[in-house]
Protein backbone atom coordinates (compact mmCIF):
# COMPACT_ATOMS: atom_id res chain seq x y z
CA UNK A 1 0.00 0.00 0.00
CA UNK A 2 2.60 2.46 -1.14
CA UNK A 3 1.65 6.06 -0.41
CA UNK A 4 -0.96 5.13 2.19
CA UNK A 5 -2.51 8.29 3.61
CA UNK A 6 -4.46 6.79 6.51
CA UNK A 7 -3.69 3.77 8.65
CA UNK A 8 -4.79 2.07 11.85
CA UNK A 9 -2.20 0.09 13.80
CA UNK A 10 -3.46 -2.57 16.17
CA UNK A 11 -1.41 -3.94 19.04
CA UNK A 12 -3.03 -6.80 20.96
CA UNK A 13 -1.15 -8.55 23.77
CA UNK A 14 -2.77 -11.97 23.23
CA UNK A 15 -2.20 -11.87 19.47
CA UNK A 16 1.40 -10.69 19.91
CA UNK A 17 2.08 -13.48 22.44
CA UNK A 18 0.65 -16.07 20.04
CA UNK A 19 2.78 -14.71 17.21
CA UNK A 20 5.88 -14.91 19.42
CA UNK A 21 5.12 -18.60 20.09
CA UNK A 22 5.04 -19.28 16.34
CA UNK A 23 8.38 -17.58 15.85
CA UNK A 24 9.93 -19.45 18.79
CA UNK A 25 8.66 -22.76 17.40
CA UNK A 26 10.32 -22.03 14.06
CA UNK A 27 7.05 -21.74 12.16
CA UNK A 28 6.62 -20.06 8.78
CA UNK A 29 5.65 -16.55 9.84
CA UNK A 30 5.21 -15.33 6.23
CA UNK A 31 2.50 -17.92 5.57
CA UNK A 32 0.89 -16.99 8.89
CA UNK A 33 0.90 -13.26 8.12
CA UNK A 34 -0.50 -13.89 4.64
CA UNK A 35 -3.39 -15.85 6.13
CA UNK A 36 -4.03 -13.14 8.76
CA UNK A 37 -4.01 -10.33 6.17
CA UNK A 38 -6.37 -12.37 3.97
CA UNK A 39 -8.76 -12.86 6.90
CA UNK A 40 -8.67 -9.13 7.63
CA UNK A 41 -9.33 -8.31 3.96
CA UNK A 42 -12.39 -10.57 4.02
CA UNK A 43 -13.55 -8.86 7.24
CA UNK A 44 -13.25 -5.38 5.67
CA UNK A 45 -15.11 -6.54 2.55
CA UNK A 46 -17.91 -7.88 4.76
CA UNK A 47 -18.19 -4.44 6.41
CA UNK A 48 -18.84 -2.91 2.99
CA UNK A 49 -21.50 -5.55 2.34
CA UNK A 50 -23.23 -5.17 5.73
CA UNK A 51 -22.52 -1.41 5.99
CA UNK A 52 -21.35 -1.72 9.59
CA UNK A 53 -18.29 -0.64 11.58
CA UNK A 54 -15.93 -3.06 13.39
CA UNK A 55 -18.20 -3.01 16.46
CA UNK A 56 -21.20 -4.03 14.32
CA UNK A 57 -22.90 -0.59 14.43
CA UNK A 58 -24.61 0.49 11.18
CA UNK A 59 -22.97 3.23 9.13
CA UNK A 60 -24.85 6.53 8.93
CA UNK A 61 -27.35 6.36 6.07
CA UNK A 62 -27.29 8.59 3.00
CA UNK A 63 -28.94 11.98 3.34
CA UNK A 64 -32.51 11.78 1.90
CA UNK A 65 -31.54 13.89 -1.14
CA UNK A 66 -28.54 11.66 -1.92
CA UNK A 67 -30.62 8.49 -1.45
CA UNK A 68 -33.27 9.78 -3.90
CA UNK A 69 -30.60 10.73 -6.46
CA UNK A 70 -29.05 7.25 -6.22
CA UNK A 71 -32.40 5.55 -6.78
CA UNK A 72 -33.22 7.72 -9.79
CA UNK A 73 -29.77 7.54 -11.42
CA UNK A 74 -29.07 4.17 -13.01
CA UNK A 75 -25.61 4.80 -14.46
CA UNK A 76 -22.55 6.95 -13.83
CA UNK A 77 -20.58 7.13 -17.05
CA UNK A 78 -20.26 3.51 -18.14
CA UNK A 79 -20.77 2.11 -14.61
CA UNK A 80 -23.99 1.13 -12.88
CA UNK A 81 -24.88 3.13 -9.77
CA UNK A 82 -25.61 1.22 -6.58
CA UNK A 83 -27.59 2.62 -3.64
CA UNK A 84 -25.10 1.03 -1.22
CA UNK A 85 -22.98 3.30 1.00
CA UNK A 86 -19.36 4.00 -0.08
CA UNK A 87 -20.01 2.10 -3.32
CA UNK A 88 -20.86 4.92 -5.77
CA UNK A 89 -18.13 3.86 -8.19
CA UNK A 90 -16.82 0.82 -6.23
CA UNK A 91 -13.33 2.37 -6.47
CA UNK A 92 -12.82 2.52 -2.69
CA UNK A 93 -14.10 -1.04 -2.19
CA UNK A 94 -11.90 -2.41 -4.98
CA UNK A 95 -8.84 -0.53 -3.72
CA UNK A 96 -8.77 -2.41 -0.39
CA UNK A 97 -5.82 -4.83 -0.50
CA UNK A 98 -3.98 -7.17 1.85
CA UNK A 99 -0.20 -7.23 2.24
CA UNK A 100 2.07 -9.37 4.39
CA UNK A 101 5.70 -9.80 5.35
CA UNK A 102 7.35 -12.13 7.86
CA UNK A 103 6.63 -9.62 10.66
CA UNK A 104 3.48 -7.73 9.60
CA UNK A 105 0.01 -8.23 8.18
CA UNK A 106 -1.78 -5.21 6.70
CA UNK A 107 -5.10 -4.46 5.04
CA UNK A 108 -5.94 -1.02 3.68
CA UNK A 109 -6.07 1.38 0.77
CA UNK A 110 -3.92 4.15 -0.67
CA UNK A 111 -6.76 6.24 -2.13
CA UNK A 112 -6.37 9.89 -1.18
CA UNK A 113 -10.03 10.26 -0.15
CA UNK A 114 -10.21 7.05 1.88
CA UNK A 115 -9.43 8.80 5.17
CA UNK A 116 -12.37 11.19 5.12
CA UNK A 117 -14.82 8.32 4.61
CA UNK A 118 -13.14 6.36 7.41
CA UNK A 119 -12.94 9.22 9.97
CA UNK A 120 -15.53 11.70 8.64
CA UNK A 121 -14.95 15.42 8.19
CA UNK A 122 -16.01 18.65 6.52
CA UNK A 123 -15.04 19.68 2.99
CA UNK A 124 -15.21 23.33 1.93
CA UNK A 125 -15.83 24.04 -1.75
CA UNK A 126 -14.88 27.61 -2.60
CA UNK A 127 -16.83 29.80 -5.07
CA UNK A 128 -16.09 29.07 -8.71
CA UNK A 129 -17.34 30.05 -12.14
CA UNK A 130 -17.30 28.04 -15.33
CA UNK A 131 -19.05 27.77 -18.66
CA UNK A 132 -21.65 25.04 -18.95
CA UNK A 133 -22.84 23.63 -22.26
CA UNK A 134 -26.55 23.16 -22.87
CA UNK A 135 -28.52 21.72 -25.74
CA UNK A 136 -32.10 22.73 -26.47
CA UNK A 137 -34.48 19.77 -26.63
CA UNK A 138 -37.99 20.95 -27.37
CA UNK A 139 -38.63 23.68 -24.82
CA UNK A 140 -36.10 22.36 -22.30
CA UNK A 141 -32.39 22.95 -21.84
CA UNK A 142 -30.32 19.86 -21.10
CA UNK A 143 -26.63 19.40 -20.41
CA UNK A 144 -24.71 18.83 -23.62
CA UNK A 145 -21.65 16.71 -24.23
CA UNK A 146 -18.59 17.93 -26.11
CA UNK A 147 -19.70 16.05 -29.22
CA UNK A 148 -23.09 17.81 -29.38
CA UNK A 149 -23.47 20.52 -32.00
CA UNK A 150 -25.55 23.69 -31.76
CA UNK A 151 -24.99 24.08 -28.05
CA UNK A 152 -25.60 27.08 -25.85
CA UNK A 153 -22.84 28.02 -23.43
CA UNK A 154 -23.80 29.87 -20.25
CA UNK A 155 -21.58 31.08 -17.41
CA UNK A 156 -22.55 29.48 -14.11
CA UNK A 157 -21.28 30.56 -10.70
CA UNK A 158 -21.30 28.22 -7.72
CA UNK A 159 -21.16 29.80 -4.29
CA UNK A 160 -19.08 28.52 -1.40
CA UNK A 161 -20.51 25.50 0.38
CA UNK A 162 -19.49 22.97 2.95
CA UNK A 163 -20.14 19.25 2.78
CA UNK A 164 -20.17 17.20 5.98
CA UNK A 165 -19.14 13.59 5.41
CA UNK A 166 -20.02 11.26 8.29
CA UNK A 167 -17.51 8.69 9.53
CA UNK A 168 -18.18 5.23 8.15
CA UNK A 169 -15.42 3.06 9.70
CA UNK A 170 -14.51 0.16 7.43
CA UNK A 171 -11.00 -0.50 8.78
CA UNK A 172 -10.48 -1.71 12.33
CA UNK A 173 -10.28 -4.73 14.58
CA UNK A 174 -13.39 -6.42 16.01
CA UNK A 175 -13.62 -9.13 18.66
CA UNK A 176 -14.50 -11.57 15.87
CA UNK A 177 -11.34 -10.52 14.00
CA UNK A 178 -9.29 -11.06 17.16
CA UNK A 179 -10.75 -14.54 17.68
CA UNK A 180 -10.14 -15.43 14.02
CA UNK A 181 -6.50 -14.29 14.17
CA UNK A 182 -5.92 -16.24 17.39
CA UNK A 183 -7.44 -19.35 15.80
CA UNK A 184 -5.26 -18.98 12.68
CA UNK A 185 -2.19 -18.45 14.86
CA UNK A 186 -2.97 -21.46 17.04
CA UNK A 187 -3.32 -23.68 13.95
CA UNK A 188 0.07 -22.47 12.70
CA UNK A 189 1.61 -23.06 16.12
CA UNK A 190 0.34 -26.64 16.21
CA UNK A 191 1.78 -27.24 12.73
CA UNK A 192 5.12 -25.72 13.77
CA UNK A 193 5.23 -27.76 16.99
CA UNK A 194 4.61 -31.00 15.08
CA UNK A 195 7.56 -30.19 12.84
CA UNK A 196 7.98 -31.01 9.12
CA UNK A 197 6.37 -34.17 7.80
CA UNK A 198 8.81 -36.98 7.05
CA UNK A 199 8.44 -38.66 3.68
Secondary structure, 3 states (H helix, E strand, C coil): CCCCCCCCCCCCHHHHHHHHHHHHCCCCHHHHHHHHHHHHHHHHHHHHHHCECCCCCECCCCCHHHHHHHHHCCEECCEECCCCCCCCCCHHHHHCEEEECCCCEEEECCCCCHHHHHHCEEEEECCEEEEEEEEEECCEEEECCCCCCCCEEEEEEECCEEEEECCCCCCCCCHHHHHHHHHHHHHHHHHHHHCCCCC
